[in-house]
Amino acid sequence: MPPGSRPLVVINTADTAQNDLMADFVTIIGSFTARLYGRRRTKRKTEQVLAALQRNGNRREPEAGKSY
């Protein structure tokens, strides 16, 4: 081994190819689930912001720094 280099050790904890495939499948499903929950949360949050804007739409905040 050249000086300054380090060995690369790869450890595969799956006993069989089927276990490895199942672990990959669970990871993919978890990723898609997180993405779907994130979309739902974003939609709910957007609806809450729009509702708040509609409730408070008639009131206007004074503009900062504006002098008459």
N, C-alpha and C positions, 0 to 999 in steps of 0.2 A: 504494500500500500504506500502511495506517495506521502511524504510528510505533510501534515496539516489536514489530511482528509480523514473522514470518519466513516465507519461502516454503516450501512443501511440495513436495519433489521425489520423485516415485515412479519407481522404476527396476524394470522387469520384464525379467529376464535371459532369459526363455524366448523363443525365436525364433518358435515357433508355438504354437497352442492345444494341439496334441498334446503338445509338450514340457512345457507348463505342466500339463496333465492328468497326465502321467507323474510329474512331480515331486510333485504332490499325492498320487498313489497310493502312491509310495514312502514319503512321510511318514506316511501312514495305516498302512501295513503295519509300518513301524518302530515306531510307537506301540503297535499291538496286540501286536507281538512283545515289546516291553519289558514290557507289562502281563502277558503270559503267563509270562515268565521270573520276574517279581516274585512272581506267585502260587505258582509252583513253589518258589521259594526260601523263601517264607513257610511253605509246607506242610512242607518239609524241616526248617526251623528249629524249627517247632512239634513235629514228631516227635522231634527231638533233645532238646528241653527236656523233653518228657513221658518219654522214656526215662531221662534223667538223674534226674528226680524219682522214677521207679519204682525205680531202682537205689539211690538214697539215701533212699528213703521211710522206712525203718526207723530211721534216725538222725535225731534232732531236735537242732537248734541251741539252745543255752541262750538264753533270752530276755534281752535287754539291759536293764539297769536294774532287774531284779527282785531284791529282797532278801528274805531269810527271817529 
